[in-house]
Amino acid sequence: MKNTILIVGAGFAGSVVARELAEAGHRLLVIDRRPHIAGNAYDEYDAYGVLIHRYGPHLFHTNAECIFQWLSRFTDWHDYEHRVLAEVDGQRLPIPINRSTLNRLYGLDLDEAGVVAYLEQVHEPRDPIRTSEDVVLNSVGHDLCEKFFRGYTRKQWGLDLSELSAGVAARIPTRSNDDDRYFTDVFQALPKDGYTRLFERMLDHPNISVRLNTDYAAIRGQLKPRHTVYTGPIDAYFDYRFGKLPYRSLRFEHEHLSDTEWFQPVGTVNYPNDHAYTRITEFKHATGQTHPGTSIVREYPQAEGDPYYPIPRPENEARYQQYKALAEAEPGVTFVGRLAQYRYYNMDQVVGAALKSAEMIKERLNND
């Protein structure tokens, strides 16, 4: 192992770094505790032949052409603009909130200027903006907050809006026009042959070896790699020295419906106020697959289980900064990815962070 770079985790962060370093002439061993590559982006055909995302919907979107082009080396794309409806007061209404949402919910006939004036009238000014509650009330006021945001947030995070950092709610815009796309990025698409195939191509290099069903903690003391790239939970790496960093987990309930071609009119329907689940996603909308039946997934947020979402609160960030200081002093190890950096990254942000880390590692190793 002394001339080999160890990559812990075969998701986006680890696989991107592995490919970059392999092409620079380095030998790499990629390990993952799961029985498959691609991390949470892993997709597969279910027993009925429908392509599903095992760990919930993964919808690629970015404004960074360089990241899109880098990934395009390993896949063609299926263009897809995601749309979401929220079930509120017996109606399914567009989210993010737009002109159509307001007109249908309140029986109004607002034009774009009217939407701006309406929101100016109902919003509750907050200064300073510290929490997600401040963000939402400052943007849309009390009633829309209660109908669309507070219940969903309570289910998703196990916390009230007032207990979450402002950045969570800031991810969801409000629009005065009828644009009902969930994302407005320039590049919106899914890998044409699926994410798993993209990862297979990314890791297909003579300098890369992959070992699955391998827990880093179990073999850590046996290995003496030239360098380690760690993409797992940063607190686990340091044996929870400062206590565990809180994460939100998910339970997925997959279902196939053989007697219907389509279950819902858009890719995802949110349930902010009803049911224990937060949303239902129907995969065929996103993948473009033709099939006489359809497969859906319900998402149930929970406290225990695999870590999915770092919980953005000031005290959690303070604890992460303690771990970050240890990470920066850890010789021969690079920490990158959502779990290793305790950040609520989108996929393109993970790829960007991984490309940046790969450049730093190449420079460091060349100077050794």
C-alpha positions as CSV (number, residue, x, y, z in Angstrom):
1,M,0.0,0.0,0.0
2,K,2.9,2.4,0.5
3,N,2.8,3.6,-3.1
4,T,-1.0,3.5,-3.3
5,I,-3.5,6.3,-2.5
6,L,-6.5,5.1,-0.4
7,I,-9.9,6.5,-1.2
8,V,-12.5,5.9,1.5
9,G,-15.9,6.0,-0.1
10,A,-17.1,5.3,-3.7
11,G,-19.6,8.1,-4.0
12,F,-19.1,11.3,-5.9
13,A,-16.4,12.8,-3.8
14,G,-14.2,9.7,-3.7
15,S,-14.8,8.6,-7.3
16,V,-14.0,12.0,-8.8
17,V,-10.8,12.3,-6.8
18,A,-9.9,8.8,-7.7
19,R,-10.3,9.4,-11.5
20,E,-8.3,12.6,-11.4
21,L,-5.4,11.1,-9.5
22,A,-5.5,7.9,-11.7
23,E,-5.1,10.0,-14.8
24,A,-2.2,11.8,-13.2
25,G,-0.4,8.4,-12.9
26,H,-1.2,7.5,-9.3
27,R,-2.3,4.1,-8.2
28,L,-5.5,4.0,-6.1
29,L,-7.6,1.7,-4.0
30,V,-11.2,2.7,-3.5
31,I,-13.1,1.1,-0.7
32,D,-16.7,1.3,0.4
33,R,-18.6,-0.3,3.2
34,R,-21.6,-0.9,1.0
35,P,-21.9,-3.7,-1.6
36,H,-22.0,-1.1,-4.4
37,I,-20.4,2.0,-5.9
38,A,-22.0,5.4,-6.4
39,G,-22.9,6.1,-2.8
40,N,-26.3,7.6,-2.3
41,A,-26.6,8.2,-6.0
42,Y,-26.8,4.5,-6.6
43,D,-29.6,3.5,-9.0
44,E,-30.8,0.1,-10.2
45,Y,-33.6,-1.7,-12.0
46,D,-36.1,-3.0,-9.5
47,A,-37.8,-6.4,-9.7
48,Y,-40.3,-5.0,-12.2
49,G,-37.7,-3.4,-14.6
50,V,-38.1,0.2,-13.5
51,L,-35.0,2.2,-12.9
52,I,-35.1,3.6,-9.4
53,H,-32.8,5.5,-7.0
54,R,-32.5,3.3,-4.0
55,Y,-31.6,6.3,-1.7
56,G,-34.2,8.8,-2.9
57,P,-34.3,11.0,-6.0
58,H,-31.0,12.4,-7.3
59,L,-31.6,15.2,-9.8
60,F,-28.4,16.7,-11.2
61,H,-28.4,20.5,-11.8
62,T,-25.6,23.0,-12.0
63,N,-24.6,26.4,-13.4
64,A,-21.0,25.3,-13.6
65,E,-20.3,24.3,-17.2
66,C,-16.9,23.0,-16.3
67,I,-18.4,20.5,-13.8
68,F,-21.1,19.4,-16.3
69,Q,-18.5,18.9,-19.0
70,W,-16.2,16.9,-16.7
71,L,-19.0,14.5,-15.9
72,S,-20.0,14.4,-19.6
73,R,-16.8,12.4,-20.2
74,F,-18.5,9.4,-18.5
75,T,-22.1,9.8,-19.6
76,D,-24.6,11.1,-22.1
77,W,-27.6,12.9,-20.6
78,H,-31.3,12.8,-20.4
79,D,-32.6,16.4,-20.1
80,Y,-35.0,16.8,-17.3
81,E,-36.5,19.9,-15.5
82,H,-37.8,18.8,-12.1
83,R,-41.3,20.0,-11.0
84,V,-42.8,19.7,-7.5
85,L,-46.3,20.1,-6.2
86,A,-47.2,20.5,-2.6
87,E,-50.5,19.2,-1.3
88,V,-52.0,22.1,0.7
89,D,-55.7,22.6,1.6
90,G,-56.9,19.9,-0.7
91,Q,-55.0,21.2,-3.7
92,R,-51.7,20.3,-5.3
93,L,-49.9,23.6,-5.8
94,P,-46.5,24.5,-7.4
95,I,-43.5,24.8,-5.0
96,P,-41.4,27.0,-5.0
97,I,-44.3,29.4,-4.5
98,N,-45.1,31.3,-7.7
99,R,-47.9,33.4,-9.2
100,S,-50.0,30.3,-9.9
101,T,-49.6,29.0,-6.3
102,L,-51.0,32.3,-4.9
103,N,-53.8,32.7,-7.4
104,R,-55.1,29.1,-7.0
105,L,-54.6,29.0,-3.2
106,Y,-56.4,32.3,-2.5
107,G,-58.7,32.6,-5.5
108,L,-56.8,35.7,-6.8
109,D,-55.9,37.0,-10.2
110,L,-52.6,38.6,-9.6
111,D,-50.2,39.6,-12.4
112,E,-46.4,39.6,-11.7
113,A,-46.5,43.1,-10.2
114,G,-49.5,42.0,-8.1
115,V,-47.6,39.1,-6.7
116,V,-44.7,41.4,-5.6
117,A,-47.2,43.8,-4.0
118,Y,-49.1,40.9,-2.3
119,L,-45.9,39.5,-0.8
120,E,-44.8,42.9,0.3
121,Q,-48.1,43.3,2.1
122,V,-48.1,39.9,3.9
123,H,-44.4,39.5,4.7
124,E,-43.2,40.0,8.2
125,P,-39.9,42.0,8.2
126,R,-37.1,40.3,10.2
127,D,-33.8,42.0,10.9
128,P,-31.4,40.4,11.5
129,I,-32.0,37.2,9.6
130,R,-30.7,34.4,11.8
131,T,-33.0,31.4,11.4
132,S,-35.0,29.7,8.7
133,E,-38.2,31.1,10.3
134,D,-36.8,34.6,9.8
135,V,-36.1,33.8,6.1
136,V,-39.6,32.5,5.5
137,L,-41.6,35.1,7.4
138,N,-39.5,37.8,5.9
139,S,-40.3,36.4,2.4
140,V,-43.9,35.2,2.4
141,G,-45.4,35.9,5.8
142,H,-47.3,33.8,8.4
143,D,-50.0,32.0,6.4
144,L,-47.8,30.7,3.6
145,C,-45.2,29.8,6.2
146,E,-47.7,27.6,8.1
147,K,-49.1,26.0,4.9
148,F,-45.9,25.2,3.1
149,F,-42.9,25.3,5.3
150,R,-43.3,24.8,9.1
151,G,-44.8,21.3,9.0
152,Y,-42.5,20.1,6.2
153,T,-39.5,21.4,8.1
154,R,-40.6,19.7,11.4
155,K,-40.8,16.4,9.6
156,Q,-37.7,16.8,7.5
157,W,-35.4,18.0,10.3
158,G,-37.1,17.1,13.5
159,L,-36.8,20.8,14.4
160,D,-38.9,24.0,14.1
161,L,-38.0,26.6,11.5
162,S,-36.9,28.8,14.4
163,E,-34.3,26.2,15.4
164,L,-32.6,25.9,12.0
165,S,-29.9,28.2,10.5
166,A,-31.1,30.6,7.8
167,G,-29.4,28.8,5.0
168,V,-31.8,25.9,4.9
169,A,-34.9,28.0,3.9
170,A,-32.8,30.2,1.8
171,R,-32.4,27.4,-0.7
172,I,-36.0,27.7,-1.7
173,P,-36.9,30.9,-3.7
174,T,-40.2,32.7,-4.2
175,R,-41.2,33.7,-7.8
176,S,-43.6,36.3,-9.1
177,N,-44.0,34.6,-12.5
178,D,-45.4,31.2,-13.4
179,D,-42.0,29.4,-13.6
180,D,-42.8,26.1,-11.9
181,R,-39.3,24.5,-12.3
182,Y,-37.9,23.5,-9.0
183,F,-34.4,24.4,-10.2
184,T,-33.4,27.2,-12.6
185,D,-29.8,26.1,-13.3
186,V,-28.5,26.2,-16.8
187,F,-27.7,22.5,-16.8
188,Q,-30.4,20.1,-15.6
189,A,-30.3,16.4,-16.6
190,L,-29.8,12.8,-15.4
191,P,-27.2,10.4,-16.7
192,K,-28.8,8.7,-19.7
193,D,-27.8,5.2,-18.6
194,G,-28.2,5.9,-14.9
195,Y,-25.8,7.1,-12.1
196,T,-24.4,3.6,-11.4
197,R,-23.2,3.3,-15.0
198,L,-21.7,6.8,-14.8
199,F,-19.7,5.7,-11.7
200,E,-18.6,2.4,-13.4
201,R,-17.1,4.4,-16.2
202,M,-15.5,6.9,-13.9
203,L,-13.8,4.1,-11.9
204,D,-12.8,2.1,-15.0
205,H,-9.1,2.9,-15.1
206,P,-6.1,0.6,-14.9
207,N,-4.8,2.6,-11.9
208,I,-8.0,2.2,-9.9
209,S,-8.9,-0.9,-7.8
210,V,-12.2,-1.1,-6.0
211,R,-13.0,-3.1,-2.9
212,L,-16.6,-3.2,-1.7
213,N,-18.1,-4.5,1.6
214,T,-15.0,-3.0,3.3
215,D,-15.3,-0.9,6.4
216,Y,-12.5,1.5,6.8
217,A,-12.6,1.4,10.6
218,A,-12.0,-2.4,10.5
219,I,-8.9,-2.2,8.3
220,R,-7.6,1.2,9.1
221,G,-4.6,-0.1,11.2
222,Q,-3.6,-2.6,8.6
223,L,-3.0,-0.1,5.8
224,K,-0.1,2.3,5.2
225,P,-1.1,4.2,2.1
226,R,0.8,7.0,0.5
227,H,-2.1,9.3,1.1
228,T,-5.7,8.9,2.2
229,V,-8.8,10.6,0.9
230,Y,-11.6,10.3,3.4
231,T,-15.2,11.0,2.5
232,G,-17.0,9.5,5.5
233,P,-18.3,11.3,8.6
234,I,-15.5,13.4,10.0
235,D,-16.6,12.7,13.6
236,A,-16.3,9.0,13.1
237,Y,-12.8,9.3,11.8
238,F,-11.7,10.9,15.1
239,D,-13.6,8.4,17.2
240,Y,-16.2,11.1,18.2
241,R,-13.6,12.9,20.3
242,F,-15.9,16.0,20.7
243,G,-19.1,14.1,20.6
244,K,-21.3,13.0,17.6
245,L,-22.2,15.5,14.9
246,P,-26.0,15.4,14.4
247,Y,-27.3,14.1,11.1
248,R,-30.8,13.6,9.8
249,S,-31.5,10.2,8.3
250,L,-34.2,8.8,6.0
251,R,-36.2,5.6,5.6
252,F,-37.4,4.8,2.1
253,E,-40.5,2.9,1.3
254,H,-40.4,1.8,-2.3
255,E,-43.5,0.5,-4.1
256,H,-44.3,-0.7,-7.6
257,L,-47.7,-0.1,-9.1
258,S,-48.3,-2.6,-11.9
259,D,-51.8,-1.4,-12.8
260,T,-51.1,2.2,-13.6
261,E,-48.6,3.9,-16.0
262,W,-48.4,7.1,-14.0
263,F,-49.1,7.7,-10.3
264,Q,-48.8,11.5,-10.1
265,P,-48.6,14.4,-12.6
266,V,-45.0,15.5,-11.7
267,G,-41.8,13.9,-10.4
268,T,-42.3,14.8,-6.8
269,V,-45.3,15.7,-4.6
270,N,-44.6,17.2,-1.1
271,Y,-46.8,16.6,1.9
272,P,-46.0,19.5,4.3
273,N,-48.9,18.9,6.6
274,D,-50.3,15.4,6.1
275,H,-48.8,11.9,6.6
276,A,-45.6,10.8,8.3
277,Y,-43.7,11.0,5.0
278,T,-42.4,14.2,3.5
279,R,-42.8,13.5,-0.2
280,I,-43.5,10.9,-2.9
281,T,-41.2,10.7,-6.0
282,E,-42.1,8.8,-9.2
283,F,-38.9,7.9,-11.0
284,K,-40.1,7.6,-14.6
285,H,-40.7,11.4,-14.7
286,A,-37.0,12.0,-14.2
287,T,-35.5,9.1,-16.1
288,G,-37.8,9.2,-19.2
289,Q,-38.2,5.5,-19.1
290,T,-41.2,3.9,-20.8
291,H,-42.9,1.2,-18.8
292,P,-46.5,0.0,-18.4
293,G,-46.2,0.2,-14.6
294,T,-44.6,2.7,-12.4
295,S,-42.4,2.8,-9.2
296,I,-42.5,5.3,-6.5
297,V,-40.7,6.0,-3.2
298,R,-42.0,7.6,0.0
299,E,-39.5,9.3,2.2
300,Y,-39.7,9.2,6.0
301,P,-37.1,11.4,7.8
302,Q,-35.8,10.0,11.1
303,A,-33.1,10.6,13.7
304,E,-31.4,7.2,13.5
305,G,-29.8,5.5,10.6
306,D,-27.3,6.3,7.9
307,P,-26.3,10.0,7.9
308,Y,-27.8,11.9,5.0
309,Y,-28.2,15.6,6.0
310,P,-25.9,17.5,8.3
311,I,-28.2,19.5,10.6
312,P,-27.3,23.2,10.2
313,R,-27.4,24.9,13.6
314,P,-24.8,27.1,15.2
315,E,-23.8,24.7,17.9
316,N,-23.3,21.9,15.3
317,E,-21.1,24.2,13.2
318,A,-19.0,25.0,16.2
319,R,-18.5,21.3,17.0
320,Y,-17.6,20.7,13.3
321,Q,-15.0,23.5,13.5
322,Q,-13.3,21.5,16.3
323,Y,-13.1,18.5,14.1
324,K,-12.0,20.6,11.1
325,A,-9.0,21.8,13.1
326,L,-8.0,18.1,13.8
327,A,-8.5,17.3,10.1
328,E,-6.3,20.1,8.9
329,A,-3.5,18.9,11.3
330,E,-4.0,15.2,10.3
331,P,-0.9,14.2,8.2
332,G,-1.4,12.5,4.9
333,V,-5.2,12.7,4.9
334,T,-7.6,14.8,2.8
335,F,-11.2,15.2,4.0
336,V,-13.8,16.0,1.2
337,G,-17.5,15.5,0.7
338,R,-20.8,16.2,2.5
339,L,-20.0,14.0,5.5
340,A,-16.3,14.8,5.7
341,Q,-16.9,18.5,5.5
342,Y,-20.3,18.6,7.3
343,R,-21.9,20.5,4.5
344,Y,-25.4,20.3,2.9
345,Y,-23.8,20.0,-0.6
346,N,-25.6,19.4,-3.9
347,M,-24.1,16.9,-6.2
348,D,-22.3,19.5,-8.4
349,Q,-20.9,21.1,-5.3
350,V,-19.4,17.8,-4.2
351,V,-17.9,17.3,-7.6
352,G,-16.4,20.8,-7.5
353,A,-15.0,20.2,-4.0
354,A,-13.5,16.9,-5.2
355,L,-11.8,18.4,-8.2
356,K,-10.3,21.1,-6.1
357,S,-9.1,18.6,-3.6
358,A,-7.6,16.4,-6.3
359,E,-5.5,19.4,-7.6
360,M,-4.2,20.1,-4.1
361,I,-3.3,16.4,-3.6
362,K,-1.5,16.2,-7.0
363,E,0.5,19.3,-6.1
364,R,1.4,17.9,-2.6
365,L,2.4,14.5,-3.9
366,N,4.5,16.0,-6.7
367,N,6.4,18.0,-4.1
368,D,7.1,15.0,-1.8
